[in-house]
Amino acid sequence: MARLAVAGGYLVDPGLPLERLDVLIEEGRIRDIGPGMARFADRVIPAEGSFVMPGLVNAHTHSAHTLARGLVDALPLDQWMLYMSYRSSPLTPRESYVAAAVTAVESLQTGTTTLLDHGPRVTLEGFDEHVEAVIQAYRDVGVRAAVAPLYSDIDYPQTLPLHLLPGGHVLPKGPAPSANELLATARRFLERWHGRQDGLTCLLGPTAPERCTEELLRGSAELARELGVGVHSHLLEARYQRVVLEATGRPVIESLERLSVVGPGTSFAHGVWLTREDVVRLADAGAVLVHNPVSNLKLGSGVAPLREMLQAGLNVALGTDGAAANDSHSMFEVMKHAALIHRLSGPQHEWPTAEDALRLCLQGGARVLGLPLGSLRPGALADLVVLRPERLLRTTKTQLINELIFGDLGASVEMVVVGGEVVVQAGRVTTVDGDALYREAKILAQERADDLERRRPLVEDMVATLAGLDEAVRRTPVALEESRLWR
């Protein structure tokens, strides 16, 4: 296989000094770094004066939400979920393809080379077609992807603390597939795709502990061990979930441990409402917590206890969440928020820095996928980003990282390489016709918006049913109330 060299750039890696070196790539991996490596290459990409950094890792998103971004705002998670669940008819396979392709394009053009897509939903009609469409989109665009299909056997309305409302309110319940049916479909997905394609990682994606029976969680853990894959799920994103768990007396992490769900191959998104004991147990088990600061702010879910997580030794990665809960696929934006919102409390010497946020994005994301990602070292996967130097003023490593994360926010992305293949040139994806993709995406997104308008009376009736629930949840004390960060 031909060798590629990215030559003469200054390497920006938290684990390396800021030096002008060549990166030699062979068979999709970094073979070596150092001066003069270009002479061993069959093709040389000149990067003199530019900055070269590892590709960013987005450890939690939902491509299925991309066509719904911008539709709703200023809603807490419980109401937002009603809009997402009942706003329209299910996606078609073509919509799944377009949504995933747009997600991939916007990720690459802002420096993200790897993403974990929590979806599509296993209960979608024609699930196999949807999975194939999503994977094909990622292959066509050229992003490295992990796919973790969503599944649950407890319908969302059943997980709400409706007992806090007077009058015995009831929300419509959908059909509940059996745990055996869901696990059979998940097994079919893994047997079809796991280990079959470069650039693709397969995981199991049980939606969240409160939406899965013990039978389904135990079966997921057993299937993951049998086939050697990871498990990705949501965990205590919003206060109402903590209220429900405490009302049922169900210690969530202890329960997950008993079912053998928690371990080094397990990653959880959010964790905003974890107790200190929860954090320690997750850390001791070797799990990874994926921090999603932007979506947690947009939905008013709270601020995850990042400082306590890191002090306990918990592995932490970063994610955007789905575009309908963020409106952006930019990991630079996520890193900026991760570095800033945790300065609202705690002593100055414990404030996270821009470099801390970059390290979480790179090294934490690599742990979620179990891949040699997020570094410019020999043996690592050859996923890297070349940044134009014209708008960047700083020349020392720490100051440059500050500028990239707090100010530039990916605007200087010039070229992106994934697995040794150039997929972004002059700031634009080269693998697909981006203009044609967006023309189709706009049509499909408008159809989704029109569908929401037709269904709005149904959704608003359900939202009205929940009137006062958010306030009732806020008035309900929870065990972690005394913490200065958990609120």
Secondary structure as UniProt FT lines:
FT   STRAND          4..11
FT   TURN            14..15
FT   STRAND          20..26
FT   TURN            27..28
FT   STRAND          29..34
FT   TURN            35..36
FT   HELIX           37..40
FT   STRAND          43..46
FT   TURN            48..49
FT   STRAND          51..54
FT   STRAND          56..61
FT   HELIX           63..68
FT   TURN            69..70
FT   HELIX           77..86
FT   HELIX           93..109
FT   TURN            110..111
FT   STRAND          112..117
FT   TURN            122..123
FT   TURN            125..126
FT   HELIX           127..141
FT   STRAND          144..147
FT   STRAND          150..151
FT   HELIX           156..159
FT   HELIX           162..164
FT   TURN            166..167
FT   HELIX           179..193
FT   TURN            194..195
FT   TURN            198..199
FT   STRAND          200..206
FT   HELIX           209..211
FT   HELIX           214..227
FT   STRAND          230..235
FT   HELIX           239..248
FT   HELIX           252..258
FT   TURN            259..260
FT   TURN            264..265
FT   STRAND          266..270
FT   TURN            272..273
FT   HELIX           276..285
FT   STRAND          288..291
FT   HELIX           293..298
FT   TURN            299..300
FT   HELIX           306..311
FT   TURN            312..313
FT   STRAND          315..318
FT   HELIX           323..325
FT   HELIX           331..340
FT   HELIX           341..343
FT   HELIX           348..350
FT   HELIX           354..359
FT   HELIX           360..364
FT   HELIX           365..369
FT   TURN            378..379
FT   STRAND          384..387
FT   TURN            390..391
FT   HELIX           397..403
FT   HELIX           404..408
FT   TURN            409..412
FT   STRAND          413..418
FT   TURN            419..420
FT   STRAND          421..425
FT   TURN            426..427
FT   STRAND          428..429
FT   HELIX           434..465
FT   TURN            466..468
FT   HELIX           469..475
FT   TURN            479..482
//
